[in-house]
């Protein structure tokens, strides 16, 4: 069923749709100033002054979601102050490989709570980790450890912890907790962590009726009216979250990453690097008839393990953007229509191939990559049953009543945003999509590599927890 209407003018009208969405800030959280999970564009000029303008997110009392920006000069001042604390504080020093014992981390958090004290920044920022590269299990001491590069950190203007050298987001304790709870001890573990933002069937049906009512009579002077009509008839889009609690920072990042990707695709947000969005690639032929659906998934081919399975490495931190085509009938029903057109495939390929560059410039995509790695690490801990081997029940980190992380407004509906570009008489339909993460796929026997040369085990043995002082929970 054709969903596009030919107008009488000589130009083609290509209208692309996406959502404008985000989540509210936490108001009653154990984690100081939960932050915004946003990201902005900017350049790393190589002088350790990487402070991209923060593109955060906010929500008003009516639930309308929007992007907000913050003057990057405020972040420069904060980061310069944080650098002055590096020599006086070991946790602020950069490390190529910092190890964090999850068991001992829980003890440190429990001690703060028992004393009635706030959770300190070193705990909030997980000792400054900016990536999860390894999972280790030390059977002698029972320590379950995550490890990766680390650096000094500071809260930016939104309250979000970021590295003071690279500007990369710090791994947040609350995100780590959400991942661990998804694969908690004595639980089956979640099969998929996902978010999808989609127009409703009723909205698509109203859109089709509106398009039919135009009767082919529209021109360039009608663009603003068409955009208003399409936005009004499509109405609010639905947010669906699975695998993690919707009222968490973890879920918030998934939604924002999906949202920002769509804005980039339809030309409503520009990346701070050479990049062609979907709309700029479309032709009258490629735009005809189908709605494009895009979603993120992990690159599942990047995990290696030691022969005894006590050391796991995530060697490829890849994120893929995948496209699908759909057709929309007059009743608003959606049906699959292949892998998408050439413009969609090219957009997905470039986004995937440049993902690491994009993540270095737009923070939310670095956060998405972190969350995928956290989920894979948590799934591995669960798969290997390190919990029972360590005799660790995660009694505090796993208990929402003792340590709440569900402190954000859960997104349910978002506004439709519309971009219009004249290229003839063809009207392109809305965009859907999301994020789909199945961590266990990365751990299947046909995908995982056994580290025969012992490099994972060597990294594990390079420094262990045996001689840690009392109360210590991280080491280099």
N, C-alpha and C positions, 0 to 999 in steps of 0.2 A: 504494500500500500504506500503510495507516494505521500510524503509528509511535507513537501515543499511546494510553494506556490510561485508560479512565474508571474512577475510583474510586467507591466507594459513598457517600462522605461528601457533604455538601451544598456544601462549598467546592471550588474548583478549585486543584489543586496545579500551579504553573508552576515547573519546574526549568530553570535555564539553566546551561550549562557553558562554561567556557573553560579556558585553560592558565595555569600559574604557571611562568614561565620567565625565564631570563636567562643571562648568560655569566660566565665567570671573569675575574678581573683579569689583566692582563699581568704576567708575572714577570721576563722577560728582554727588555726593550724598549729601543730607542734613544731612545724618547720618555719623558721622566721621568714616572713614576707615571701610567701610561696612563689612569687615571680610571675612572669607572663608567658614563658615558653615561646616568645616570639623570636624574630631574627630580622636582620636588616642587611642591606647591601653596603659594600664598602671595599676598599682596597687595602691589602697588606703591603705596605711600602717597604717592609724589610727592616724597619727600625724599631721593632717591638712596640709599635703604636697602632695595633690593629683594633680600631674601635668603630665598627660599622654602625651607622645610624640604626637605632633599635626600632624595628617595626613590630610593636607588640599588639596585643589584642585586648579588647574590653567588651563589656556587655552592659547595656542599660537596664533599668528596672523592668522594662517591658520585654526583655530578652532579645533585643535587637543587637546583633553582633557587628563589630567594626574593627578596623585596623587603627592603631595609634602609633605615632612616631615620637621619639624623644631626642632632644639635642645631644649629639654624641660628645660634645665638650664636657658634659657632666660626667660621662664615663671616663674620659681621659683623666680628670681630676681624681676620681675614685681609684683608678688603676695605678696612678703615680703614687698615691698614698699607700696602696697595698704593697708596692715594690719596696717601699722603705722598711717594711716589716720582714723581708725575706731573710736577712742575716740573723734576725733575732728569733726566728721560728723555723724549726726544721721542716715542718709540714709545708711551708711556703716555698721551699727550694725545689727546683725542677728535678725530676727523676725519669730515667728511661724506662724503669720498671719498678713500680711501687706495688707492694702486696698488701692486701687487706683481708684479714681473717673475719669472716662473717660471724662466727661464734663470739669472738672477742669484741667485735663491733656491737653486737647485741648487748653484751655485758656493759660496755661503756655507755650505751644509750640508757640501759636500765639504771645505772648508777646516777645519771643526771636526773632521771624522772623520780627516783627514790628520794633524792635530796631536794626535790622541788625546784631544780635549776632548769634553765632553758637549754635546749639542745644546741651545742656550740657549732660554730661555722665549719670546723674541721669535720664534724660528723655530718652536717648538712651536705657538704661538698664531697663526702666520702674520701677524705684525705687528699683532695685535689685531683683525683683520677679524671682523665679526659677521654678515656677509652677502656673498654674491657677486651683485652687480648687473650687472657689465659684464665682457666679454672684449674686449681690445684687441690688435691686432697692429701694431707699429711697423716697417714694412719697412726704414726707413733704418738702424735699429740691430739689427733682428732680435729685439726683445723681444716675448715673448708675455706678456700682462699680464691678471691678474684684479683687479677693483676693487670696492669697496663701502665702507659705513660701518665705522669702527673706533673703538675706545676702549681705555683701559687695561684690564688683565686681571690676574687672580690665580687661583691654584689654590684651589679650594674644599676642603672637608674630605675629599672623595674623590679629590683630585688633579686634578680636571677644571678646565680653564681657562674662566673666565667673565668677562664684562665687569663692571668695577667701578662703572659708572654705571647700566646697565639690567638687569644680571643675565643678559643673553642669553649663550648659549654662544659662545665664540670658535671660529672655523673652525680645525680642527686640521690640522696638516701631514700627519699620517698619513691622515686622511680624504681630503685633497686628493690624496695619492699614490695611494690606492686608486682614486679616480675617474679619474685620469690613466692609470693602468695598464689600466683597463677599456677605454680608447680610446687605446692606446699607438701610437707611430709604427710604420708598416709592419705594422699588425695590422688585421684586419677590424672590430674593435670589437665589444663585446657587444651583442646585440639587446635584451636585457632584464635588468634588475637586480630581483631579486624574493626574497621570503621568504614561505613559507606554513607555517602551523602547523595540523595537522589530526589528528583521531583516526584510528586505523588501522581497516581493514575488520574485522579480528578483534575489536577493541575494540567497534566498533559492533554487531557480531553478538552478542557476549556481552551487551551492554547490552539488545538487543532480547529476547534469551532471558531475561534477568533480569526485564525488565518483564512479559513473558508469564507468568513464574512467580508474579508477585504475584497474578494472578487477580482483579484488581479489589478486593482486600481490603487497604486501607490507610487511615489517617486521620492527623490532625494529630500524634498521639503517635508516629507511625512516621517522621516527617520525618528525624530524625537517622539512623535505620537505612537509609532510602531513599538519603540522600546518600552514606553510606558504601558502600552496595552499588553505586550508580551509579559512583562514583569508582573503586572496586576493579575493576569489570567493564570500564569504559572503559580503564583502565590508562594508560600513558604515550602522549602524542601525539608525532607526528613533525615535526621541523623540517626544511624543505627550503629551501636557499639557492642562488640561481643568479646568475651575472653578476659576483660579487665573491667573493674567498676567504672562507670561513666563519669563519676564525680571525682576523678583523680587527675593529677598533672599528666600522668602517662597518657590517659585518654585524650586530654586536651592537646597534647603534641600531635597525636595521630590525626585529629580533626584539622588542626591548623595546617599541618603539612599537606594534607589532601586539598584543603581550601586554597593555599598559596600556589600549589602546583597548577590548579585549574585557572587561577587568575593569570599566571604566567602563560599558560597555553592559549588563552583567548586574548592576550595582549593588554590586560588591565594592570599587570605588574611587570616591570622590566628587570631582568637580572643584571647585576653589575659585571657582566662579562659577555663576550660575543655569543649570541644565542638567538635562534629563530623559534618563535612560538608556533603553535599549530595554525592559528588564523593567518599568519604571514605566509604559510606554506600552501594554503588551500587554493584550489582552482575551481571554476564552475563545475568541472566534472567530478573532482574528488569530494566536493561539498554536497553533492546531490544525494538526497534521500535518507541518509543515515545519521543517527545520533552517535557521538563518540563517547565511549566510557573508558576512563583511564584509572589505573590503580597501581600502588606501590607493592612490591613484594621483595623479600630478601634474595640475594644471590646465595643459593643454598650450597654451592660447591666451594667451601672455603674452610672446612674444619678438619683438623688433624689431631690424633690422640696418641699418647704413649702406649707401649705394648701392655702395660699393666692398667691402663685407663685412668691412672691417677693424675695425669697432666693432659689437658685439652687446650688447643690453640685455635682461635678464630683468625685465620691467616688472611682472609679476604673479607673486608668490611663492605661488601657490595650491596647496593640497593638498585633494583630494576624498576623501571616504569613500563607497564604493560598496557596495551590498548586493545579494545574490542569495539566492534561496530554493533549498533542496535537499530531496529526500525520501530517507529511508533505508529500504531494504528489510530484511526479516528476516535476510538473509545479510550485512548490513553494507554492501551496495553503495549508493553515493550517486548520485543523478540530479538534474540541473538542474530547477528548478521556478520559473522566472520571476525577477522582480527583487526578490522578497521581499514581505512583507506591509506593510500601512500603517504599523504600528509601526516596522518596520525602516527603511522609507523615511523616516519622520519623524526617527528617530534619526540616520540618515546625513545628512539635510539640515541638521539643527541642528549636527552636528559639523562639517560643511563650512563652513557660514555663520559659525560662531564659531571657526574654526580659528586665526585670528590671535590671538584672545583666549586661547584654550586654550594656544597655543604660548608666549604671554607669561607664563603661570603655571606650565606644566608643561614642564620643560626638554627632555625627550626629544622632544616634538613640534616644538620649535624646531630641534632637531638633525636630525630627519627632513626638515624643510623645507630646511635647509642642504644635506643630502646630495643631495636632488633637484636643487637648483640647481648643486651641484658636478658632478653627472652631466651635466646639460644643458650646462654650460660646457665640460666635457671633450669631450663629443660634438661640440660646435661647433668646437673647436680641431682635432679629428680630421677633421671633415667638410671644413673649409676647408684642410686640410693645411698648417697654420701650421708644423708641425714641419719639413717640408722647406724651406719658405720661410725659416725661421730657421736652417736647418742645425743643428737641435737634435735629438739622438737620445735625450735623457732617460737618459743612460747610468748615472747614479746613482739618480735617483728611480725609474727603471723597473726596477731590479735588486734583487730580494728578498735576494740573497746579500750585497749591499753595504749595503742599508738595509732591514732587516726591519720589516715592519708586521704580519705574520701571527703575532702574539705572544699571542693570546687563546685560551682553550679554545673550540673550535667546538661550538656547541649541536647536539645530535642528537635528543634526546628531552626532553620536559618533562611535568611532572605535570598531571593534570586537576584543575581547581578547580570546585566546584559551589556555586551559590547557590540557595536555595529560598524561594519566596514563595507563600503560600497564597492562591489566588483561585478556588477551585472544584475540579473533579476532572480537569483536563486537565494532561498532562505534556508540557512542551516539550523538544525534543531538542537535541543539542550544537551548539556554534558552531565553525566553521572560519574561515579567512581568511588575510590576509597583507598584503603590500605588493608592488605591481607598478609598476615604473618603466621606461618605454620612452623614453629621452631623445630619440631621433631623431624621434619623432612630433612633438615641439615644434618641430623644425627643418624640417618638410616645407613645401614651397612654398605649400600651401594654408592653412597656419596662420601662417607667419611674416609679419611686416609689414616693409615697407621704410620706413625713416625718411626721408621725403622732405624734411622741414624741416632736416635736418642736425644735430639735437640730440645724437645719439649721437657723431657725429664731433667736435662741439664739445667734448663732455666728454673725448674722447680727447686733443684738442689742448690742453686747458686746462693740462696739465702733462705733460711728456714725460720720457723717460729721458736726453735728450741731455747734460745737464750734471751728471749724478750723480757724486759722488766715487767713487773706487775702493773696491770692496767693498760699496757701497750696493745694496740690492735692493728697497727700498720707498721711496715718497715720497708726499706729499700734494699 
